[in-house]
Amino acid sequence: VQLVESGGNLVQAGGSLRLACAASGFTFEEGSVAWFRQAPGKEREGVSCMRVSDGTAFVASSVKGRFTISTDNAKNTVNLQMSNLKPEDTATYYCAASGNDYPCLRAVLGHGLLKTEFASWGQGTQVSVSS
């Protein structure tokens, strides 16, 4: 499995960015895809995920209403549209994938988006938001 992120950049507060993750090497439609982020000195936290088979999505409360996850199944890509960015969104953003849909279903049911549920990770892309 290979995941390659792109789209990170430096933006001003209130701006927007669109991250993309190109996935290969696994059956995209049967799994879960997710975005996590990690700021310096902090734990990696789940931002959003999607159960690809039916589009069921989870969005963390800290970004709800500002971030939207989407997939292009024909291209095996997962995107994260981020708007109204805040300085506290500054972090390295990672794409993650699982070969089954349980990790995202778990999050949708309120049990948390856990990094331990995802076996495949991209290298990360840096998002910096200036005030």
N, C-alpha and C positions, 0 to 999 in steps of 0.2 A: 504494500500500500504506500502510495506517495501522495503527499498533500503539499501544495505550494501556494502560499498566500501572496497577495499583492495589494497595493492601494494605500498603505500607510503613508502618513505625511504629517507635516506641521501645519496646524490651522489655528485661527483665532477662535476664541470662545463664541459660540453661536453659529459656527460654521458647520459644514457637512463633509462627510467622507463616505466612500463606498469601498469596502474591502471585498476582495474576491479570493476564493480558494478553489484551485483546480485539483480534482481528486482522480486518482487512477489506481487500478489494482484490486478493486473490490466491487461487489455488486451494490451499486449506489442505491438502487430502489429498495433494498431490503434492510437498510440500516438507519442509523441516526448520525446526523452531522451536527456539529456544535461550534460555537465560538467561546473561547475563554480569554481572559486577560490577566496580566500580572504586572503590577506596578512595583517599582524598586522597594525592596524590604517587605513586601506583602505576599500573601498566599495567592496562588493562581485561583481565580474565581470564574464560575460559569456565568456567561452573559446571555446566551440564547442557544436554543437547539431546535432541530426539526426532525420529526419522524418522516422520512422521505416518502414512504409508501402512501401516506394520505395527507401529508402537509401539516399534520398537527404540530404546533409550535409552542415553545415555552420562551418567555422573556423575563429576565430578572427584574425585580421591582425597581432596582436602581437605574435602569435604562428604559423601563416601560414607557411607551409613548414617544420615545426618541429613536430607538433602534428597531430595525425590522430585518428579520432573516428571510431569505428566499433561496430557492434552488432552481437551477436550469438542468433538468434531468438529462436532456439530450446532450448537454456538454459536460455533465458530471461536475458541475460547479455549485458552490454554495456562497452566497453573498451576504454581507452585513451592511445595510444602509444605516448610517449614523447621522442624525441631525441634531441641531441645537446642542452641539458638543460643549462640554464643560471642562475646566482644568482637571477635575478629578477623574475624567475619562482617560487621562494620559496613562499609557501602559503599552506593553507589548501584547499584541493580540494574536492568539493562536487558533488555528483551525484544528478540529479533532473529528475523528470518525470511528464509528463502531459498526461491526458487521450485522448487528441486530438492532431492533427498534426499542428495546427495553430501556436503555439509558435515558432517552428523551421522554418516553412514556412515564417513567418514574418521576421525572421533573414535573411534567404536566400534572401528575397526581399529587404534587406537593411534597415530594420526598427529596427534593434537591437535585441540582445538576452537578454530578460528581465527576471530577477529573479521573478518578480511579476506574470509572466505567468505560473509558475510551482508551483503546490500545494504540491508535495511530494518531500522530501529531505532525503538524507542519513546523517550519523553522521559526515562524513568528514574523510579524510586521509591526513596526513602531508607529504608534499614534501619539502625537504630542499636541496638546491644546494649550495655547497661551491665553493669559487673561487680559 
